[in-house]
Amino acid sequence: MLWSMAAEAKETERTAAMLVIGNEVLTGKVHEANVAVVARLFFELGIRLRRVVVCVDEIDVIAEDVRSLARSHDVLITSGGIGPTHDDVTYDGVAAAFGREIERNEGLERMLRAYHEKKDLPVTEAQLRMANVVKGSRLLQTPAHPWPTMVVENVYVLPGVPQIFRLKMPLLRADLDQGERLFSESVYTRCREGEIASLLEELEGEHPAVAVGSYLNWDDSQYTVLVTFDSRDETQALRAAQKFVDAIGDKFVSREAPA
C-alpha cells in the first residue's frame, strides 16, 4: 500500500485522534465498529484522523492517553466506558487528565429520574452516575438528541455502543463543521501494485496537493487494486485521477465501486 501525507501536512489543517476505551475490545469480546464511522465524518469535515489508540478501563491509563492525544491533536474523540457499572471510568479518566473534579449535574439527574418514573422503574445510585460530568465541561444536545454529549476542552466523550455512537454524529458534525472539505476520487483497476508504484509516486510529485493511496483487493475477481486521490482541491484530485486512468489503459475497471 502506498500512502503519502506530505501533501496534506499544512499548519491550517485540523487533526484528530480517537481513543477507544474498553477491555472488551482488547480481549476480542466485542468487535470495534466506531472508528470507521468517525473517520468518514472527519474526512467529510476536512479533519485528518491521524491516530487511533485502544486502552484498558483504567483511570490512570485513560488519563495518560487523553492528556497526550488531546495535546497533540486539535480534536480527540473517546469511545466507550460511559455507563453505570464499575468499569465505566472514562469520565474519571478524562477528569484526571485535565486535573478536574467530577460533579453531579442537576439537569441530567432530573432527566434520569423522569425517564425511570415514566417507565415505573426505581432509580439506583449506580444509574445516577450517568448524571455525573467533568466540572467545567460543556454539554452538546438538541431536541432530536436530548441526552447530551460531554465535551472537555477539545475532547468529545462518546459511548461505545455502536448504535448510540452513530446517533451522536450529527452533534459532532454541527459542532465541528468549519466549512472545510476533503475530496476523494477512486479508480478501480486490474493492476498489480508493483507495476504502478512508480507511476503513483510520479503522479503525487506532479500534484503536490494530492495524497495518493493504493489498496490491494485480494479476493475479488472484479478488480485487484483500488487507487484513491485525496485533496482539498477537487480539481487537482480529478486531474490526478484522470492522468492515472489514461496511463493504465485497458487495466482500468471503473470510477465507481463494481457492483
C-alpha positions in Angstrom: 0.0 0.0 0.0 1.3 3.4 -0.9 0.3 6.5 1.1 1.9 9.9 1.4 0.8 12.5 3.9 3.3 15.2 2.8 0.8 16.9 0.6 -1.6 17.4 3.5 0.9 18.5 6.1 -0.4 22.1 6.5 -0.4 24.2 9.6 -4.0 25.1 8.9 -5.3 21.5 8.7 -7.1 20.3 11.7 -6.0 16.9 13.0 -7.9 14.4 15.2 -7.3 11.3 17.2 -9.6 8.6 18.6 -9.2 6.8 21.9 -11.2 3.5 22.1 -11.7 2.5 25.7 -12.6 -1.0 26.8 -11.2 -4.3 28.0 -13.9 -5.9 25.8 -12.2 -4.6 22.7 -8.7 -5.7 23.8 -9.9 -9.2 24.6 -11.8 -9.7 21.4 -15.2 -10.0 23.2 -16.6 -7.0 21.2 -16.0 -6.1 17.6 -14.9 -2.4 17.3 -17.2 -0.6 14.9 -16.9 3.1 15.7 -13.6 4.0 14.1 -14.8 3.8 10.5 -17.9 5.9 11.4 -16.0 8.8 12.9 -13.3 8.5 10.2 -15.8 9.1 7.5 -17.3 12.0 9.3 -13.9 13.6 9.8 -13.0 13.2 6.2 -16.2 14.9 5.2 -15.3 17.8 7.5 -11.8 18.1 6.2 -10.3 16.9 9.5 -7.4 14.5 9.3 -7.7 11.5 11.6 -4.1 10.8 12.5 -4.1 8.2 15.3 -6.4 5.6 16.9 -5.4 4.2 20.3 -7.1 1.4 22.2 -6.7 1.3 26.0 -8.0 -0.6 29.1 -10.6 0.5 31.5 -8.2 2.0 34.0 -8.4 5.6 35.1 -4.6 6.3 35.1 -4.2 4.8 31.6 -7.1 6.7 30.2 -5.9 9.9 31.7 -2.4 9.5 30.3 -3.7 8.7 26.8 -6.3 11.6 26.9 -3.7 14.1 28.0 -1.2 13.1 25.3 -3.7 12.8 22.4 -5.5 16.0 23.3 -2.3 17.9 23.5 -1.0 16.7 20.1 -4.3 16.9 18.1 -6.9 19.5 17.5 -9.8 17.1 18.3 -10.0 13.9 20.4 -12.9 11.5 20.3 -13.2 8.9 23.0 -15.4 5.8 22.6 -16.6 3.6 25.5 -16.6 3.5 29.2 -19.7 5.5 29.8 -22.4 3.9 31.9 -23.5 2.8 35.4 -21.1 -0.1 36.0 -17.9 -0.3 37.9 -15.7 -0.5 34.8 -17.3 2.7 33.3 -14.5 5.0 34.3 -14.0 7.2 31.2 -15.3 10.3 32.8 -12.9 9.8 35.8 -10.0 9.3 33.4 -10.9 12.5 31.4 -11.3 14.5 34.7 -7.9 13.2 35.8 -6.3 14.2 32.5 -7.3 17.8 33.0 -6.9 17.9 36.8 -10.6 18.4 37.3 -13.3 17.0 39.5 -16.5 15.0 38.8 -19.7 16.7 39.8 -23.4 15.8 39.6 -25.4 17.7 37.0 -28.9 18.5 38.4 -30.5 18.8 34.9 -29.2 15.3 33.9 -30.4 13.9 37.2 -33.9 15.3 36.6 -33.9 13.7 33.2 -32.8 10.3 34.6 -35.4 10.4 37.3 -38.1 11.4 34.9 -37.2 8.7 32.5 -37.3 6.0 35.2 -40.5 7.3 36.6 -42.1 7.2 33.2 -41.0 3.5 32.9 -42.1 2.9 36.5 -38.6 1.8 37.4 -36.6 2.5 40.5 -33.5 4.8 40.2 -30.4 3.3 41.8 -27.3 5.2 42.8 -25.4 3.4 40.1 -27.8 4.7 37.5 -27.4 8.2 38.8 -23.7 8.0 38.0 -25.0 8.8 34.4 -25.7 12.3 35.7 -22.1 12.9 36.6 -20.0 15.2 34.4 -16.5 16.6 34.5 -16.5 20.0 36.1 -16.3 22.8 33.6 -17.4 20.7 30.6 -19.9 21.7 28.1 -22.9 19.6 27.1 -24.0 19.2 23.4 -27.7 18.4 22.9 -30.5 19.2 20.6 -34.3 18.4 20.7 -33.5 15.4 18.5 -30.7 14.3 20.7 -31.8 15.2 24.3 -29.2 13.2 26.1 -26.1 15.3 25.9 -22.6 14.6 24.8 -19.9 15.9 27.1 -17.0 18.0 25.8 -14.0 18.8 27.9 -11.7 21.3 26.1 -11.1 19.6 22.8 -12.2 16.1 23.9 -15.6 14.7 22.9 -16.6 11.9 25.1 -18.9 9.3 23.3 -20.5 6.0 24.3 -19.0 2.8 22.9 -22.3 1.1 21.8 -22.2 1.4 18.0 -25.9 2.2 17.6 -25.7 5.0 20.1 -22.3 6.2 18.8 -23.8 6.7 15.3 -26.6 8.8 16.8 -24.0 11.2 18.1 -22.5 12.0 14.7 -25.0 14.9 13.8 -24.0 16.6 17.1 -20.3 16.3 16.2 -20.9 17.5 12.7 -22.7 20.6 13.8 -20.1 21.4 16.4 -17.0 20.8 14.3 -18.1 21.9 10.8 -16.0 24.9 9.7 -16.8 24.6 6.1 -13.6 22.7 5.3 -13.8 19.7 2.9 -11.6 16.9 1.6 -12.4 15.4 -1.9 -11.6 11.9 -2.9 -11.5 10.3 -6.4 -11.4 6.5 -6.7 -10.1 4.4 -9.6 -10.7 0.6 -9.6 -8.1 -1.3 -11.6 -6.8 -4.7 -12.7 -3.3 -3.6 -12.0 -0.7 -5.1 -9.7 0.7 -2.7 -7.1 4.2 -3.4 -8.1 3.7 -2.3 -11.7 2.0 1.0 -10.8 4.2 2.0 -7.8 6.5 4.3 -9.7 3.5 5.8 -11.6 1.7 6.7 -8.4 4.9 8.3 -7.0 5.3 10.3 -10.1 1.7 11.5 -10.1 2.0 12.6 -6.5 5.1 14.5 -7.3 3.3 16.3 -10.2 0.3 17.0 -7.9 1.7 18.0 -4.5 -1.8 19.0 -3.3 -3.0 15.4 -3.8 -2.4 12.4 -1.5 -2.4 9.1 -3.3 -3.4 5.8 -1.7 -3.2 2.3 -3.2 -5.2 -0.6 -1.7 -4.9 -4.3 -2.7 -8.1 -6.3 -3.1 -7.1 -9.9 -2.5 -10.3 -12.0 -3.2 -12.5 -10.0 -5.6 -12.3 -11.0 -9.3 -13.8 -7.7 -10.4 -10.7 -5.6 -9.5 -7.3 -6.1 -7.9 -6.2 -2.6 -6.7 -8.2 0.5 -5.7 -6.3 3.8 -6.1 -7.6 6.9 -4.4 -6.7 10.6 -4.9 -7.5 12.8 -1.9 -7.2 16.6 -1.8 -8.7 19.8 -0.5 -8.7 20.9 -4.2 -11.3 18.9 -6.0 -9.9 19.9 -9.4 -6.5 18.6 -8.6 -7.9 15.3 -7.4 -9.8 14.9 -10.6 -6.8 15.8 -12.8 -4.5 13.3 -11.0 -7.1 10.6 -11.2 -7.7 11.1 -14.9 -3.9 11.1 -15.6 -3.8 7.7 -13.8 -6.7 6.3 -15.8 -5.1 7.4 -19.1 -1.8 5.8 -18.1 -3.1 2.3 -17.2 -5.1 1.8 -20.4 -7.2 -1.4 -20.5 -6.5 -2.2 -16.9 -9.0 0.4 -15.8 -12.2 -1.1 -14.4 -14.3 1.8 -13.2 -14.6 5.0 -11.2 -17.3 3.6 -9.0 -17.2 0.5 -6.8 -18.0 -2.5 -9.0 -21.4 -4.0 -8.3 
